[in-house]
Amino acid sequence: MTSVHGYFPPKTATGASALIPSPPWHYSGDLLTIEYRTDPARVRELLPEPLEPAAEDPGAVALIWAEWQSCATGGRELLDPVLSQYKETFAVVRCAYRGRTYSRCVYIWVDKDFAIARGLHQGYPKKLGSIHQTRPHPYGPAPRIEAGARFGATLAAADRRLAQAVVTLREPSETGGFVNGHPMAHHRWLPSIENGEGLALDELVESGAASFEGGRPWVGDAELELFEAPTEELARLEIHEPIAAYYRQVGVVWDGGRLLESGTSGAR
């Protein structure tokens, strides 16, 4: 009998073609985070049962640009950078489940196939996009991490620009923001292969960093614009009130999550 191997398809005799390796997954990244307030009803419409709006500040949103280097244990991908480097932009809100506050990613775009696969496994609603952000550097014209430094960031998908921002750093901060500061509450959904039979996979899961380290955050101000697009709804999270913007370098390890409940989301 033939055996096939690999953590994720395509599964083969050797497993070498698998799109993603088995966890743990290790990440080094530069994050630009912009927090603002929107209409809480626009957040509520993105929370399927049994999730509820956060008790405090239910309209708070974080829009995050991240430039990552990632790898499995051993770090082989770091020496073949096409397999480790990618960029993403994601929108995070907060929600409540059984009295506990969670973060939840409601929209996310990435620029590599392996990042999409990892995200679908974790419950992130990843789509393909074009993401760019200014990189800091200690020499030449690039900004240093210091007061007055300015960083630009853009997001596009399907040839339409969805968001653009300029962040100006002001001073070191004790925090990198509060919206994305909780364990994630995500759904893992997969439709049945039989038409009309609903979901073959319907799980509410909790996940977060198995370990985290980070540099000193910097806080500042952001100029943020969101744009309408035919197949994207980020602009529905319209900007009502700015909160703050942050820059931080981080290191994260992800090593699985836990099932909260299954078959109760009511998703269609």
Secondary structure, 3 states (H helix, E strand, C coil): CCCCECCCCCCECCCCCCCCCCCCEEEEEEEEEEEEECCHHHHHCCCCCCCEECCCCCCEEEEEEEEEEEEECCCHHHHCHHHCEEEEEEEEEEEEECCEEEEEEEEEEECCHHHHHHHHHHCCCEEECEEEECCCCCCCCCCCCCCCCEEEEEEEECCEEEEEEEEEEEEECCCCCCCCCCCEEEEEEEECCCCCCCEEEEEEEEECCCEEEECCCEEEEEEEEECCECCECHHHCCCCEEEEEEEEEEEEEECCEEEEEECCCCCC
